[in-house]
């Protein structure tokens, strides 16, 4: 990091605590506290971490697009519009403004071209021709540049609507968009910078479904609220004024919005003053009042909010003038034009350091960077083995459409693995350097709190559940029933049951071996063996996870634990005998849009009749875990009975 970059960091390269969750909201209104705010020496034990942040987010920048209606563009020079004169021979105002900003554009070009180790390629856009928003919607260079420097006031009336529309379009793509919003607003406390941050945060926030009340309920609440309006005719305006965009975003970010959890927070003190004095004749609880006001506020704000994928931006301001708004695909920092354009990369780095991304985010970002920078070399390395490619090529010439779907998925999986092997070494080296640094800092008791402000590591049970769930399961893949698929079977008269498919994958390929024997007689019914899973206590399962007698499965966002036999209250962790059944999947086991199909199992009528039930794949075991269970099932099916007799008391 250069000395000029280091100089604009908070003392020692300090960072704001990276609080992901309700604690973040404390920074939304009053501004965040630096990790070194209370350190009189101004030293930050984590200052070196900024070098890793710079390496991952700043050094890979290659292209920059500057969007400012006051900056001259190449088109302006080519068509001569900078010298456009009126009838009196005077240069028109718009051209004069652009000419006055030539020096600032030269400055931008100079610092971009002088970047080390790689200069930045720059383009200037005035937001007029061609239409800017149309370009963004067409996935133009604006949404694929590495850095966007965006003027906040692109309209003639100094409005910000167009700039926020551009940010909203960027938030819809999966590209990482680094944005410096450059504004005429000054940087004094409570001034235009704060207003711009608030407006951008609202523009990148999606409406909250919790605040969308049914029309009849709104009518009911409105009728009850009118009793307060009869006593105080301006009360509605006062309450809505309390719930401005800052407080609205603060409440939206909280998982729990019950008044008992909110009333003592300083952010709601003004609202609390009113809700603590609801007149006796108003039959509304504070919880109902808060929900009513949030519904009304959201209706007012909705026109300015983000109508794309669900978005809850992280918003921070610290005591050193750094700020950022971060969503899944957009990172924005707002900078006043008081600062020279050449300092914008430094302001961006400061904001990224204030964001303080976790080590694992850096590692994942390093993987993304490697795909971008080294992907072509890795691709050539994978394709160099022509004989291997020829063999794989024959797989995708399969005339059977069902087999072809399987072959294509297997082919893609092979290429992903090969590509990962080629680019993985550089990522591993980066991760090793990062880990070595963190080990050095591990003696500092604040290291874990820094990257886990909500204290997730303190809940060891949840940590264990999540680690074990990640270890044994993976995202559902494939278009048909496969080895290791966890099935939720809905019986008509029985509780929901969970089963795991343990038939070898080669016997589950749709159409495989269906032209002879019993498979031919079954038609489109695919036979498979399934083992029953039984719910068990999560704490006991975590304590005995090393015995490999339990599965940890994420069901609708909650990790559930299962064993292979019904708990008896005795030692439930002896190696169990797997409870298996022969089942049949309809339609060759091909999954519908909800990962479902019909499953037939032997009924309970004492005959060889089968009952059909609805089944759906809800999780998938990693192959090594499925293989372990298959081996256990095979041992169970091939067991030899021995004549040992236990001693009976």
Number of C-alpha atoms within 10 A of each C-alpha: 13 8 7 10 17 17 13 16 23 26 18 18 24 26 31 27 25 23 21 13 13 15 16 21 25 18 18 21 17 14 20 23 18 20 22 21 20 10 11 7 10 14 17 19 15 21 16 13 20 24 15 19 21 17 15 21 19 19 14 18 18 16 18 22 22 25 25 24 22 22 23 23 20 11 14 15 11 9 10 10 15 20 15 15 14 10 7 7 8 11 17 16 12 14 19 16 16 21 18 13 15 15 12 17 20 12 15 19 19 14 17 20 14 11 13 11 8 13 16 22 15 17 17 20 21 22 22 13 9 10 10 20 18 12 16 19 15 12 13 13 15 25 26 19 21 22 25 23 23 26 26 27 22 21 16 8 7 10 12 17 16 17 22 24 19 19 24 21 20 23 24 18 18 12 15 21 24 25 25 24 26 24 22 15 19 16 18 11 9 10 11 16 23 20 13 19 22 18 18 27 26 23 22 28 25 19 23 17 9 11 18 16 15 9 9 9 11 16 12 11 17 13 13 16 20 15 17 20 13 10 12 10 12 11 16 15 10 13 17 15 13 19 22 13 18 19 18 17 23 22 20 22 20 15 9 12 16 14 17 10 9 17 18 11 10 11 19 16 14 14 19 18 11 15 18 10 9 15 13 9 11 15 16 18 11 19 15 15 20 21 20 20 19 23 18 17 18 20 13 13 15 16 11 19 21 24 16 15 13 15 20 21 22 23 27 29 25 22 14 20 18 28 27 25 23 22 19 18 15 22 23 26 26 30 29 19 16 12 13 11 19 16 15 23 17 19 22 27 24 30 27 26 26 28 25 23 17 13 17 11 12 20 18 14 16 22 20 16 16 19 19 11 13 14 17 12 13 20 16 12 13 19 14 11 10 10 10 11 13 10 10 16 14 10 17 17 12 15 9 10 12 17 16 15 18 18 19 17 15 16 15 11 12 13 15 13 11 17 21 17 12 19 19 16 12 14 19 14 11 18 18 12 13 17 13 12 15 16 12 9 14 12 9 12 9 15 15 14 16 19 18 17 17 16 11 14 14 12 9 11 16 16 14 19 24 16 13 20 19 16 14 19 22 15 10 17 13 13 17 23 28 26 24 28 25 27 26 19 22 18 14 11 6 8 9 11 15 21 23 24 27 24 22 16 14 11 15 21 21 24 20 14 14 18 12 9 9 11 16 13 11 16 14 18 21 25 21 22 18 25 23 20 24 17 18 19 12 20 14 14 25 22 11 13 18 10 12 15 18 25 26 25 25 18 11 8 7 10 16 18 24 20 22 23 21 15 14 7 6 7 8 17 18 9 13 14 13 18 15 18 15 13 18 23 25 19 18 23 26 23 20 12 8 10 19 22 22 19 25 20 16 16 12 10 9 7 8 10 11 15 14 19 15 15 25 21 24 19 20 24 26 18 16 11 17 22 17 13 20 20 13 16 21 12 12 14 12 9 9 7 6 6 5 6 6 6 5 4 3
